[in-house]
Amino acid sequence: MFIGVIADDFTGASDIANTLAKGVAPEGGLRTAQFSGVPVGPAPKDIEAGVISLKSRTAPVAEAVEDSLRALRWLIDQGCEQFIFKYCSTFDSTREGNIGPVAEALAKELDASGVIFCPAFPTTGRTIYQGHLFVHDKLLNESGLENHPLTPMTDANLQRWLGHQTKLPVGLIPTSTVTQGADAIRTAMKTADEPFLIADAVSDEDLLVWGEVLKGAKLITGGSGIALGLPRNFIKSQSTARDVSAYDGVSGPEAILAGSCSGATRGQIDFHAQSNPVFAIDVAGVMSGDVTTETLLEFYKGHVGEAPLAYSSGNPEEVQAIQTRFGREAVASKLDLLFADTARALIELGYRRIVVAGGETSGAVSQAVVTAVGVPAMTIGPEIDPGVPVLTLGETNPIALALKSGNFGATDFFTKALRVMKAGA
């Protein structure tokens, strides 16, 4: 295995797995597998890039560090030459968050310095200029992410925000250096006094330059975009054959579960509801026990073939009211359990195509599905929308998953996902 990735949630893991599997023309990508948690045994021998999905983004700091180090050590045992700590392209974390402590621990374990932090993903509107993270034309803290129910981002200055989380100095490689090319970046990194460096990137071309610069780097941190130019480094040096795995499509009953409160997901739900059945989950009912897995199953079984969608999404005011009433952690835990139990039951009922929106929801669902199927490695299939591939588990009767981060995907994402799952790209 060439590249090992430690991802702090499940949608982010499938996002970067998709990037590594696609690569860029003419070389293409690497044979990539995604794992739900740290595997017990060795990876399949033909895998060139392994992505471990953790649920560490909102975990206590000590737990996130411990899980990440355990993942790193497994990847080292698989022979990985380069390691990526993957977090969200909107740098989701609080002032006391996990990105800084996890990066510190990984850097210490690998004896790595000059570690870059680059959550940029220009294809989806995430860019970094002068160390500030933008979502399309808005600063991060003015994009709606300041209202995130778990990781509100109230400052777009990544140097300052990361500085709250780490004792190590944080520097910057600005756009004025990046536009001068790889040699200028290398010089700036060698002369930088800071062990952690925010990396500006305002276009995919910038990310490809960074890919050239980072050849041989032990540790890289960032969003999925930073992996764009990395596969070619190994393909050129190893002359590996580009044998992308075929995707034959998956048929069978379908279900959509949405636990994201992002503006993009709420818009996708509204669009889907115009032509398809939807079920708004009463969170108060979930907390009281009146809304259960059986409630959701009855909805899905009553709408087979109609792309049924059950959701717990709401606007910031509604979410705040529920969290104030029942407690943020209690609500998140109950909803995760509800979605996980529902997914497990759907698999047992023969459902074969499951679409999930929301990072925490995706984590709960994918773990439940992996446990139900008993196959730890998920194969990367065709891309639905930028950053969101089809994942498949099993061979004789495969199950197709789509795990969508809240802000990803076009307006018609849900029906498109089911279509791509069935027919391929």
C-alpha positions in Angstrom: 0.0 0.0 0.0 1.4 3.4 -1.0 -0.9 6.0 0.7 -2.7 5.6 4.0 -5.5 8.0 5.1 -6.9 8.6 8.5 -10.3 10.3 8.1 -12.1 11.9 11.0 -15.6 10.9 9.7 -17.2 8.6 7.2 -18.4 11.0 4.5 -15.0 12.6 4.4 -13.4 9.2 4.1 -15.4 8.3 1.0 -14.7 11.8 -0.4 -10.9 11.4 -0.3 -11.2 7.7 -1.4 -13.0 9.0 -4.5 -10.2 11.5 -5.1 -7.5 8.9 -4.8 -9.4 6.4 -7.0 -10.0 8.9 -9.8 -6.6 10.7 -9.8 -6.1 13.0 -12.8 -5.5 12.4 -16.5 -3.5 10.8 -18.0 -2.2 8.7 -15.1 -5.5 8.0 -13.3 -5.8 6.9 -9.7 -4.9 4.2 -7.3 -6.7 1.0 -6.4 -8.5 2.3 -3.3 -10.5 0.7 -0.4 -12.3 2.4 2.4 -12.5 0.7 5.8 -15.0 1.3 8.6 -12.8 1.7 11.6 -9.4 0.1 12.0 -9.4 -3.4 10.4 -8.4 -6.4 12.5 -6.4 -8.2 9.8 -4.3 -7.1 6.8 -5.6 -5.2 3.8 -6.2 -7.0 0.5 -2.9 -7.3 -1.3 -3.9 -5.4 -4.4 -4.9 -2.2 -2.5 -2.7 0.8 -3.2 -4.5 3.4 -1.1 -6.3 2.6 2.1 -8.7 5.0 3.8 -9.7 4.4 7.4 -13.0 5.9 8.5 -13.1 7.0 12.1 -15.7 8.9 14.0 -13.3 11.2 15.7 -14.3 14.7 14.6 -16.5 15.3 17.6 -15.0 12.7 20.0 -13.2 13.8 23.1 -9.7 14.9 22.3 -7.9 12.0 24.0 -10.1 9.5 22.3 -9.6 11.1 18.9 -5.8 11.0 19.3 -5.8 7.4 20.5 -8.0 6.2 17.6 -6.0 8.1 15.1 -2.7 6.7 16.3 -4.1 3.2 16.3 -5.2 3.8 12.6 -1.7 5.1 11.8 0.0 2.1 13.2 -2.2 -0.3 11.2 -1.4 1.7 8.0 2.3 1.5 8.8 2.0 -2.2 9.1 0.5 -2.3 5.6 3.7 -0.7 4.2 2.3 2.8 3.5 4.9 5.3 2.4 2.8 8.5 2.9 0.0 9.4 5.4 -2.8 11.8 5.2 -4.9 13.1 8.1 -8.2 14.0 6.4 -10.7 16.4 7.9 -13.6 18.4 6.4 -13.0 21.0 3.7 -14.7 23.5 6.1 -12.2 22.7 8.8 -15.0 21.5 11.1 -13.8 21.8 14.7 -14.3 24.0 17.7 -11.6 26.2 19.3 -10.9 23.2 21.6 -11.3 20.8 18.6 -9.3 17.7 17.5 -7.5 18.8 14.4 -4.5 20.3 16.2 -4.1 17.6 18.8 -4.4 14.7 16.3 -2.0 16.4 13.9 0.5 16.9 16.7 0.3 13.2 17.7 0.7 11.9 14.2 3.6 14.3 13.4 5.4 13.1 16.6 4.8 9.4 15.8 6.2 9.9 12.3 8.9 12.4 13.2 7.4 14.7 10.6 8.0 18.5 10.3 6.8 21.1 7.8 3.3 19.6 8.0 0.8 21.5 5.8 -2.9 22.1 6.5 -4.9 22.4 3.3 -8.7 21.8 3.5 -9.2 23.5 0.1 -11.5 21.8 -2.4 -12.1 24.4 -5.2 -14.4 22.0 -7.2 -16.9 22.4 -4.4 -16.2 26.1 -3.7 -13.7 25.7 -0.8 -10.7 27.9 -1.3 -7.9 29.3 1.0 -6.5 32.8 0.3 -4.1 34.4 2.7 -4.8 31.7 5.2 -8.6 32.5 5.2 -11.0 29.7 4.2 -13.8 30.7 1.8 -17.0 28.8 0.9 -17.7 30.0 -2.6 -17.6 33.9 -2.3 -18.2 34.0 1.5 -15.8 33.7 4.4 -16.3 30.5 6.3 -17.8 32.2 9.3 -20.3 34.0 7.1 -21.3 30.9 5.0 -23.8 29.3 7.4 -21.1 27.0 9.0 -21.1 29.4 12.0 -24.5 27.7 12.8 -23.3 24.1 12.6 -24.9 22.3 15.5 -21.8 20.4 16.5 -18.8 22.3 15.1 -19.7 25.9 14.6 -16.9 27.7 12.7 -16.8 31.3 13.8 -13.4 32.4 12.4 -12.2 31.9 8.8 -8.6 32.6 9.7 -7.1 29.1 9.8 -3.8 30.2 11.3 -5.7 31.7 14.2 -8.2 28.9 14.6 -5.6 26.1 14.5 -3.5 28.2 16.9 -6.2 27.7 19.5 -5.8 23.9 19.2 -2.0 23.4 19.2 1.0 24.7 21.1 3.1 24.6 18.0 3.6 27.7 15.9 1.4 27.9 12.7 2.8 29.6 9.6 1.4 30.3 6.1 2.5 29.6 2.5 0.5 32.3 0.7 -1.0 32.4 -2.7 1.8 34.8 -3.9 4.3 31.9 -3.3 2.0 29.2 -4.6 1.6 30.9 -8.0 5.3 30.9 -8.5 5.4 27.1 -8.6 6.7 24.1 -6.9 10.3 25.3 -6.4 9.2 28.5 -4.7 6.9 26.6 -2.4 9.8 24.2 -1.5 12.0 27.1 -0.7 9.4 28.7 1.5 8.8 25.5 3.4 12.5 24.9 4.0 13.0 28.4 5.4 9.8 28.5 7.5 10.3 28.5 11.2 6.9 27.0 12.0 6.3 23.2 12.0 2.7 23.6 10.9 1.9 25.5 7.7 -1.5 26.7 6.3 -1.4 26.1 2.5 -3.2 28.5 0.3 -5.0 27.1 -2.7 -7.6 28.8 -4.9 -7.8 26.4 -7.8 -7.3 22.7 -8.7 -4.1 23.8 -10.5 -2.8 25.0 -7.1 -3.6 21.6 -5.6 -1.7 19.8 -8.4 1.3 22.0 -7.7 1.0 21.0 -4.1 0.9 17.4 -5.1 4.2 17.8 -6.9 5.7 19.5 -3.8 4.5 16.9 -1.4 6.1 13.9 -3.1 7.9 12.1 -0.4 6.2 14.0 2.5 5.6 11.7 5.5 2.5 13.5 6.7 -0.1 15.7 5.0 -3.3 17.1 6.5 -6.3 18.6 4.7 -9.5 17.9 2.8 -9.9 15.5 -0.1 -8.6 18.1 -2.5 -5.0 17.8 -1.3 -4.9 14.2 -2.5 -5.7 15.3 -6.1 -2.1 15.3 -7.3 -0.7 12.5 -5.1 -1.5 9.3 -7.0 0.6 10.3 -10.0 3.7 10.4 -7.8 3.4 6.7 -7.1 2.1 5.7 -10.6 5.1 7.4 -12.2 7.6 5.8 -9.8 6.1 2.4 -9.6 4.7 2.0 -13.2 1.7 0.3 -11.7 -1.0 -0.9 -14.1 -4.2 1.2 -14.0 -6.8 -1.4 -13.6 -9.9 0.4 -12.3 -12.4 -2.0 -10.9 -15.6 -2.4 -12.9 -18.9 -1.4 -11.5 -21.8 -3.4 -12.8 -24.6 -1.6 -10.9 -26.7 -2.6 -8.0 -30.5 -3.1 -8.2 -33.0 -3.7 -5.5 -35.1 -1.7 -3.0 -33.8 1.7 -2.0 -33.9 4.0 1.0 -32.7 7.5 1.8 -31.8 8.8 5.3 -30.9 12.4 6.0 -29.6 13.6 9.3 -27.8 16.8 8.1 -29.0 20.3 9.0 -27.0 22.0 6.4 -28.6 24.5 4.0 -27.6 22.3 1.0 -29.2 19.2 2.4 -32.4 21.1 3.4 -32.7 22.3 -0.2 -32.1 18.8 -1.5 -34.9 17.5 0.8 -37.3 20.2 -0.4 -36.5 19.4 -4.0 -36.9 15.7 -3.5 -40.3 16.2 -1.7 -41.8 17.7 -4.9 -41.9 14.3 -6.6 -41.1 11.6 -3.9 -42.5 10.6 -0.5 -40.7 12.1 2.5 -41.1 11.5 6.2 -40.1 14.2 8.7 -38.8 12.6 11.8 -40.3 14.1 15.0 -37.1 14.4 17.1 -39.2 14.9 20.3 -41.0 11.7 19.4 -37.6 10.0 19.0 -36.5 11.2 22.5 -39.8 10.0 24.1 -39.7 6.7 22.3 -42.9 7.3 20.2 -40.8 7.3 17.0 -38.8 4.1 16.5 -37.1 2.0 13.9 -40.5 0.3 13.2 -42.0 3.8 12.5 -39.4 4.4 9.8 -39.6 0.8 8.4 -43.3 1.1 7.9 -42.7 4.3 5.9 -40.1 2.7 3.7 -42.0 -0.5 3.1 -45.1 1.6 2.1 -43.1 3.3 -0.6 -40.9 0.7 -2.3 -39.6 1.9 -5.7 -40.5 5.5 -5.0 -37.2 6.7 -3.6 -38.5 7.3 0.0 -36.6 9.7 2.2 -36.8 10.0 6.0 -35.1 13.0 7.5 -34.4 14.8 10.8 -33.1 18.0 9.3 -34.1 21.4 10.5 -33.2 25.1 10.3 -30.7 26.5 13.0 -33.5 27.8 15.2 -35.4 24.5 15.2 -32.1 22.6 15.9 -31.2 24.9 18.8 -34.6 24.5 20.4 -34.4 20.7 20.3 -30.9 20.7 21.7 -31.8 23.1 24.5 -34.8 21.0 25.4 -33.1 17.6 25.4 -29.3 18.2 25.3 -27.1 18.2 22.2 -25.3 14.9 23.0 -28.5 13.1 23.9 -30.2 14.1 20.7 -27.2 13.2 18.5 -26.9 9.8 20.3 -30.6 8.9 19.9 -30.7 9.9 16.2 -27.5 8.0 15.4 -28.9 4.9 17.1 -32.2 5.3 15.2 -30.5 5.6 11.8 -28.1 2.8 12.5 -30.8 0.4 13.6 -33.0 1.3 10.7 -30.2 0.7 8.2 -29.4 -2.6 9.8 -33.1 -3.6 9.6 -33.3 -2.5 5.9 -30.4 -4.7 5.0 -32.1 -7.6 6.6 -35.2 -6.9 4.7 -33.3 -7.0 1.4 -32.7 -3.3 0.7 -29.6 -2.9 -1.5 -29.3 0.8 -2.2 -29.0 3.2 0.7 -28.2 6.9 0.4 -27.2 8.9 3.5 -26.8 12.6 4.1 -24.8 14.0 7.1 -21.4 13.1 8.5 -22.5 11.8 11.9 -25.5 9.9 10.4 -23.2 8.4 7.7 -20.9 7.1 10.4 -23.6 5.4 12.3 -25.2 3.9 9.2 -22.0 2.7 7.5 -20.9 1.0 10.7 -24.2 -0.8 11.0 -24.1 -1.9 7.4 -20.5 -3.1 7.6 -21.4 -5.1 10.7 -24.5 -6.6 9.0 -22.7 -7.6 5.8 -19.5 -8.7 7.6 -17.2 -7.2 4.9 -14.8 -4.5 6.2 -13.5 -3.1 2.9 -15.7 -0.9 0.8 -15.0 -0.7 -2.9 -15.0 2.8 -4.6 -17.4 3.0 -7.5 -18.5 5.7 -9.8 -18.8 9.4 -8.7 -22.3 10.7 -8.2 -21.4 14.3 -7.6 -18.0 15.9 -6.8 -16.6 14.2 -3.6 -19.3 11.6 -3.4 -18.8 8.1 -4.9 -20.8 5.0 -4.8 -19.4 2.5 -2.2 -20.1 -1.2 -2.5 -19.9 -4.0 0.0 -19.9 -7.7 -0.8 -19.6 -9.6 -4.1 -22.4 -12.1 -4.8 -25.2 -9.8 -3.6 -23.6 -6.4 -3.2 -24.9 -3.4 -1.3 -24.5 0.1 -2.6 -24.0 3.1 -0.2 -23.7 6.8 -0.9 -22.4 8.8 2.1 -22.9 12.5 1.5 -21.5 15.3 3.6 -24.2 17.8 4.5 -23.0 20.6 2.1 -22.2 18.4 -0.9 -24.2 17.4 -3.9 -26.5 19.0 -6.5 -30.1 19.8 -5.8 -31.2 16.5 -7.3 -28.6 14.5 -5.5 -30.9 11.9 -3.9 -32.5 10.6 -7.1 -29.2 10.9 -9.0 -27.5 8.8 -6.4 -30.0 6.0 -6.8 -29.8 6.2 -10.6 -26.0 6.0 -10.6 -26.1 3.1 -8.1 -28.4 1.1 -10.4 -26.8 2.0 -13.8 -23.3 3.1 -13.1 -21.8 6.4 -14.1 
